[in-house]
Amino acid sequence: MTAQGRWRRAYEVCRPWIVRELRPYLSLAPGLVAYGILRIVFAHVVGNQGFVTPSGSPDKGLVVFALVMLVTRTAVLVIVPLIVTYRIVRRLFELGQDRRDRTRTDDAPAASPPAL
């Protein structure tokens, strides 16, 4: 078997696991893509002069667009990392619980809560 064949086989074996682990994070992808597109458009619209200039007041449409950018930037830089961290920690706790459940034998009694 060639090296390429081994990599292909490893991918085929790991693919269901990879898809299962990444599925919860796919819902975040559209927001990240939208933020990237909005940031490129905002940079193109504002250009080198900046958003607020001494020569006059900014356009109202540009102000609304800047507020949308502020909200999406806050979501991408604060909320998305919190969601990802929460899901990773939750998954690690689930894996730890699964390991404890597998190591406990069926004939051993489950730990009872302490008597008050």
N, CA and C atoms as a LAMMPS dump frame, in Angstrom:
ITEM: TIMESTEP
0
ITEM: NUMBER OF ATOMS
348
ITEM: BOX BOUNDS ff ff ff
-5.0000000000000000e+02 5.0000000000000000e+02
-5.0000000000000000e+02 5.0000000000000000e+02
-5.0000000000000000e+02 5.0000000000000000e+02
ITEM: ATOMS id mol type element x y z
1 1 1 N 0.839 -1.166 0
2 1 2 C 0 0 0
3 1 3 C 0.893 1.241 0
4 2 1 N 0.572 2.172 -0.841
5 2 2 C 1.367 3.389 -0.942
6 2 3 C 1.024 4.34 0.2
7 3 1 N 1.858 5.367 0.338
8 3 2 C 1.622 6.351 1.391
9 3 3 C 0.293 7.073 1.159
10 4 1 N -0.003 7.36 -0.107
11 4 2 C -1.261 8.031 -0.415
12 4 3 C -2.441 7.129 -0.056
13 5 1 N -2.314 5.851 -0.295
14 5 2 C -3.368 4.913 0.057
15 5 3 C -3.58 4.819 1.559
16 6 1 N -2.494 4.89 2.314
17 6 2 C -2.62 4.862 3.78
18 6 3 C -3.316 6.117 4.29
19 7 1 N -2.964 7.272 3.716
20 7 2 C -3.622 8.505 4.133
21 7 3 C -5.104 8.468 3.78
22 8 1 N -5.421 7.952 2.62
23 8 2 C -6.815 7.861 2.192
24 8 3 C -7.596 6.936 3.123
25 9 1 N -6.992 5.811 3.487
26 9 2 C -7.645 4.861 4.392
27 9 3 C -7.838 5.493 5.773
28 10 1 N -6.828 6.196 6.274
29 10 2 C -6.941 6.851 7.576
30 10 3 C -8.048 7.906 7.535
31 11 1 N -8.144 8.635 6.423
32 11 2 C -9.195 9.634 6.283
33 11 3 C -10.569 8.979 6.291
34 12 1 N -10.724 7.877 5.578
35 12 2 C -12.01 7.192 5.524
36 12 3 C -12.414 6.661 6.893
37 13 1 N -11.436 6.213 7.675
38 13 2 C -11.735 5.703 9.01
39 13 3 C -12.098 6.846 9.95
40 14 1 N -11.383 7.957 9.859
41 14 2 C -11.58 9.087 10.784
42 14 3 C -12.697 10.03 10.366
43 15 1 N -13.137 9.966 9.121
44 15 2 C -14.117 10.931 8.623
45 15 3 C -15.397 10.976 9.442
46 16 1 N -16.023 9.863 9.801
47 16 2 C -17.25 9.966 10.608
48 16 3 C -17.005 10.639 11.962
49 17 1 N -15.875 10.357 12.573
50 17 2 C -15.549 10.966 13.858
51 17 3 C -15.338 12.467 13.7
52 18 1 N -14.616 12.861 12.65
53 18 2 C -14.351 14.282 12.403
54 18 3 C -15.652 15.032 12.147
55 19 1 N -16.515 14.462 11.331
56 19 2 C -17.791 15.107 11.025
57 19 3 C -18.635 15.236 12.288
58 20 1 N -18.666 14.192 13.118
59 20 2 C -19.45 14.214 14.347
60 20 3 C -18.939 15.288 15.318
61 21 1 N -17.62 15.435 15.411
62 21 2 C -17.056 16.402 16.342
63 21 3 C -17.196 17.845 15.843
64 22 1 N -17.163 18.053 14.536
65 22 2 C -17.228 19.419 13.998
66 22 3 C -18.647 19.901 13.72
67 23 1 N -19.622 19.012 13.71
68 23 2 C -20.997 19.394 13.382
69 23 3 C -21.537 20.516 14.275
70 24 1 N -21.306 20.528 15.602
71 24 2 C -21.84 21.631 16.411
72 24 3 C -21.274 23.004 16.043
73 25 1 N -20.113 23.037 15.424
74 25 2 C -19.472 24.312 15.1
75 25 3 C -19.868 24.842 13.722
76 26 1 N -20.549 24.043 12.916
77 26 2 C -20.944 24.493 11.581
78 26 3 C -21.956 25.635 11.635
79 27 1 N -22.731 25.704 12.705
80 27 2 C -23.718 26.78 12.799
81 27 3 C -23.045 28.148 12.981
82 28 1 N -21.777 28.167 13.399
83 28 2 C -21.056 29.428 13.575
84 28 3 C -20.434 29.923 12.262
85 29 1 N -20.275 29.052 11.309
86 29 2 C -19.593 29.398 10.059
87 29 3 C -20.279 30.521 9.272
88 30 1 N -21.602 30.51 9.099
89 30 2 C -22.211 31.616 8.334
90 30 3 C -21.956 32.99 8.956
91 31 1 N -21.985 33.077 10.273
92 31 2 C -21.705 34.356 10.927
93 31 3 C -20.283 34.815 10.693
94 32 1 N -19.332 33.881 10.736
95 32 2 C -17.938 34.238 10.496
96 32 3 C -17.712 34.677 9.055
97 33 1 N -18.36 33.981 8.122
98 33 2 C -18.229 34.346 6.706
99 33 3 C -18.876 35.711 6.457
100 34 1 N -20.042 35.933 7.047
101 34 2 C -20.713 37.233 6.875
102 34 3 C -19.856 38.363 7.44
103 35 1 N -19.24 38.123 8.598
104 35 2 C -18.373 39.148 9.18
105 35 3 C -17.189 39.44 8.265
106 36 1 N -16.592 38.408 7.699
107 36 2 C -15.469 38.614 6.783
108 36 3 C -15.857 39.444 5.573
109 37 1 N -17.02 39.139 5.007
110 37 2 C -17.488 39.887 3.837
111 37 3 C -17.797 41.332 4.222
112 38 1 N -18.492 41.529 5.344
113 38 2 C -18.816 42.891 5.782
114 38 3 C -17.558 43.701 6.073
115 39 1 N -16.553 43.058 6.632
116 39 2 C -15.313 43.779 6.942
117 39 3 C -14.6 44.227 5.666
118 40 1 N -14.584 43.372 4.659
119 40 2 C -13.96 43.738 3.379
120 40 3 C -14.718 44.89 2.733
121 41 1 N -16.063 44.797 2.741
122 41 2 C -16.871 45.866 2.146
123 41 3 C -16.681 47.172 2.918
124 42 1 N -16.672 47.103 4.241
125 42 2 C -16.499 48.31 5.059
126 42 3 C -15.15 48.962 4.787
127 43 1 N -14.099 48.15 4.709
128 43 2 C -12.77 48.696 4.427
129 43 3 C -12.742 49.359 3.054
130 44 1 N -13.443 48.773 2.082
131 44 2 C -13.478 49.359 0.741
132 44 3 C -14.28 50.67 0.736
133 45 1 N -15.403 50.695 1.442
134 45 2 C -16.254 51.887 1.453
135 45 3 C -15.569 53.039 2.186
136 46 1 N -14.985 52.756 3.335
137 46 2 C -14.364 53.806 4.134
138 46 3 C -13.051 54.244 3.505
139 47 1 N -12.274 53.299 3.011
140 47 2 C -11.002 53.63 2.372
141 47 3 C -9.967 54.127 3.353
142 48 1 N -9.067 54.974 2.877
143 48 2 C -7.972 55.48 3.705
144 48 3 C -8.353 56.678 4.556
145 49 1 N -9.441 57.369 4.223
146 49 2 C -9.763 58.594 4.948
147 49 3 C -10.348 58.327 6.325
148 50 1 N -10.831 57.154 6.601
149 50 2 C -11.419 56.853 7.899
150 50 3 C -12.915 57.09 7.9
151 51 1 N -13.533 56.742 9.002
152 51 2 C -14.991 56.835 9.104
153 51 3 C -15.44 58.264 9.404
154 52 1 N -14.812 58.909 10.353
155 52 2 C -15.172 60.289 10.715
156 52 3 C -14.024 61.197 10.31
157 53 1 N -14.336 62.218 9.524
158 53 2 C -13.322 63.167 9.066
159 53 3 C -13.711 64.575 9.497
160 54 1 N -12.755 65.469 9.607
161 54 2 C -13.084 66.849 9.999
162 54 3 C -13.83 67.627 8.914
163 55 1 N -13.862 67.111 7.701
164 55 2 C -14.473 67.864 6.605
165 55 3 C -15.994 67.865 6.632
166 56 1 N -16.607 66.994 7.375
167 56 2 C -18.064 66.98 7.401
168 56 3 C -18.597 65.782 8.169
169 57 1 N -19.907 65.698 8.21
170 57 2 C -20.537 64.592 8.935
171 57 3 C -20.632 63.369 8.019
172 58 1 N -20.576 62.178 8.602
173 58 2 C -20.668 60.968 7.779
174 58 3 C -22.092 60.739 7.287
175 59 1 N -22.2 59.992 6.234
176 59 2 C -23.483 59.636 5.65
177 59 3 C -24.257 58.761 6.633
178 60 1 N -25.584 58.934 6.706
179 60 2 C -26.403 58.158 7.639
180 60 3 C -26.382 56.662 7.303
181 61 1 N -26.334 56.353 6.037
182 61 2 C -26.227 54.949 5.644
183 61 3 C -24.927 54.333 6.124
184 62 1 N -23.867 55.118 6.057
185 62 2 C -22.567 54.643 6.526
186 62 3 C -22.557 54.473 8.048
187 63 1 N -23.285 55.319 8.754
188 63 2 C -23.387 55.186 10.208
189 63 3 C -24.108 53.891 10.57
190 64 1 N -25.186 53.598 9.875
191 64 2 C -25.916 52.346 10.116
192 64 3 C -25.023 51.156 9.799
193 65 1 N -24.305 51.235 8.703
194 65 2 C -23.397 50.148 8.332
195 65 3 C -22.299 49.974 9.384
196 66 1 N -21.803 51.07 9.926
197 66 2 C -20.775 51.001 10.974
198 66 3 C -21.338 50.358 12.236
199 67 1 N -22.585 50.637 12.577
200 67 2 C -23.205 49.999 13.737
201 67 3 C -23.386 48.496 13.522
202 68 1 N -23.774 48.115 12.308
203 68 2 C -23.881 46.684 11.987
204 68 3 C -22.515 46.026 12.115
205 69 1 N -21.495 46.703 11.642
206 69 2 C -20.13 46.159 11.772
207 69 3 C -19.727 46.025 13.234
208 70 1 N -20.085 46.991 14.055
209 70 2 C -19.75 46.943 15.479
210 70 3 C -20.43 45.751 16.154
211 71 1 N -21.687 45.523 15.834
212 71 2 C -22.418 44.394 16.42
213 71 3 C -21.828 43.067 15.955
214 72 1 N -21.571 42.937 14.656
215 72 2 C -21.015 41.669 14.167
216 72 3 C -19.593 41.455 14.688
217 73 1 N -18.826 42.509 14.812
218 73 2 C -17.462 42.373 15.349
219 73 3 C -17.5 41.92 16.805
220 74 1 N -18.409 42.489 17.582
221 74 2 C -18.567 42.06 18.969
222 74 3 C -18.979 40.591 19.03
223 75 1 N -19.904 40.201 18.183
224 75 2 C -20.343 38.802 18.168
225 75 3 C -19.198 37.873 17.806
226 76 1 N -18.425 38.235 16.794
227 76 2 C -17.35 37.349 16.331
228 76 3 C -16.198 37.303 17.326
229 77 1 N -15.86 38.426 17.934
230 77 2 C -14.698 38.463 18.821
231 77 3 C -15.004 38.103 20.269
232 78 1 N -16.279 38.145 20.677
233 78 2 C -16.613 37.838 22.069
234 78 3 C -17.521 36.616 22.168
235 79 1 N -18.638 36.64 21.489
236 79 2 C -19.641 35.592 21.654
237 79 3 C -19.195 34.268 21.048
238 80 1 N -18.645 34.281 19.849
239 80 2 C -18.209 33.035 19.206
240 80 3 C -17.136 32.317 20.029
241 81 1 N -16.089 32.991 20.529
242 81 2 C -15.133 32.271 21.38
243 81 3 C -15.761 31.7 22.656
244 82 1 N -16.733 32.404 23.237
245 82 2 C -17.414 31.867 24.407
246 82 3 C -18.192 30.598 24.078
247 83 1 N -18.875 30.6 22.952
248 83 2 C -19.625 29.414 22.534
249 83 3 C -18.681 28.254 22.273
250 84 1 N -17.588 28.503 21.559
251 84 2 C -16.63 27.435 21.25
252 84 3 C -16.021 26.882 22.532
253 85 1 N -15.63 27.753 23.453
254 85 2 C -15.055 27.296 24.719
255 85 3 C -16.056 26.465 25.496
256 86 1 N -17.293 26.914 25.571
257 86 2 C -18.33 26.171 26.278
258 86 3 C -18.517 24.784 25.678
259 87 1 N -18.592 24.71 24.357
260 87 2 C -18.817 23.411 23.716
261 87 3 C -17.632 22.47 23.895
262 88 1 N -16.417 23.003 23.862
263 88 2 C -15.237 22.152 24.062
264 88 3 C -15.215 21.615 25.494
265 89 1 N -15.464 22.47 26.47
266 89 2 C -15.463 22.023 27.868
267 89 3 C -16.573 21.013 28.1
268 90 1 N -17.747 21.277 27.553
269 90 2 C -18.855 20.328 27.705
270 90 3 C -18.512 18.971 27.092
271 91 1 N -17.874 18.99 25.934
272 91 2 C -17.486 17.731 25.276
273 91 3 C -16.437 16.994 26.099
274 92 1 N -15.481 17.715 26.67
275 92 2 C -14.47 17.064 27.511
276 92 3 C -15.098 16.432 28.741
277 93 1 N -16.07 17.111 29.358
278 93 2 C -16.765 16.519 30.499
279 93 3 C -17.539 15.271 30.089
280 94 1 N -18.162 15.3 28.902
281 94 2 C -18.886 14.127 28.419
282 94 3 C -17.933 12.962 28.201
283 95 1 N -16.754 13.222 27.634
284 95 2 C -15.773 12.154 27.434
285 95 3 C -15.309 11.591 28.767
286 96 1 N -15.079 12.451 29.749
287 96 2 C -14.676 11.988 31.069
288 96 3 C -15.756 11.144 31.716
289 97 1 N -17.013 11.545 31.562
290 97 2 C -18.12 10.78 32.124
291 97 3 C -18.236 9.428 31.437
292 98 1 N -18.053 9.384 30.122
293 98 2 C -18.102 8.115 29.394
294 98 3 C -17.011 7.165 29.876
295 99 1 N -15.812 7.683 30.117
296 99 2 C -14.714 6.834 30.597
297 99 3 C -15.016 6.292 31.981
298 100 1 N -15.566 7.137 32.86
299 100 2 C -15.913 6.664 34.198
300 100 3 C -17.002 5.611 34.132
301 101 1 N -17.967 5.791 33.25
302 101 2 C -19.039 4.805 33.123
303 101 3 C -18.512 3.477 32.609
304 102 1 N -17.541 3.516 31.69
305 102 2 C -16.979 2.275 31.149
306 102 3 C -16.108 1.541 32.154
307 103 1 N -15.418 2.276 33.026
308 103 2 C -14.526 1.624 33.975
309 103 3 C -15.274 1.063 35.177
310 104 1 N -16.458 1.552 35.46
311 104 2 C -17.242 1.029 36.575
312 104 3 C -17.835 -0.316 36.171
313 105 1 N -17.674 -1.304 36.999
314 105 2 C -18.201 -2.629 36.688
315 105 3 C -19.677 -2.677 37.028
316 106 1 N -20.378 -3.603 36.376
317 106 2 C -21.821 -3.709 36.573
318 106 3 C -22.167 -4.242 37.964
319 107 1 N -21.297 -5.089 38.552
320 107 2 C -21.623 -5.667 39.848
321 107 3 C -21.291 -4.719 41.009
322 108 1 N -20.528 -3.682 40.755
323 108 2 C -20.194 -2.732 41.811
324 108 3 C -21.361 -1.769 41.994
325 109 1 N -21.758 -1.544 43.235
326 109 2 C -22.884 -0.627 43.451
327 109 3 C -22.474 0.811 43.123
328 110 1 N -23.424 1.551 42.636
329 110 2 C -23.18 2.952 42.332
330 110 3 C -23.003 3.715 43.635
331 111 1 N -22.196 4.746 43.595
332 111 2 C -21.96 5.533 44.789
333 111 3 C -23.247 6.236 45.185
334 112 1 N -23.637 6.066 46.452
335 112 2 C -24.861 6.7 46.926
336 112 3 C -24.487 8.048 47.559
337 113 1 N -25.41 8.953 47.552
338 113 2 C -25.105 10.256 48.15
339 113 3 C -24.951 10.104 49.662
340 114 1 N -24.159 10.962 50.261
341 114 2 C -23.957 10.852 51.714
342 114 3 C -25.245 11.146 52.474
343 115 1 N -25.417 10.445 53.578
344 115 2 C -26.609 10.655 54.407
345 115 3 C -26.476 11.951 55.163
346 116 1 N -27.563 12.657 55.243
347 116 2 C -27.554 13.932 55.974
348 116 3 C -27.997 13.744 57.394
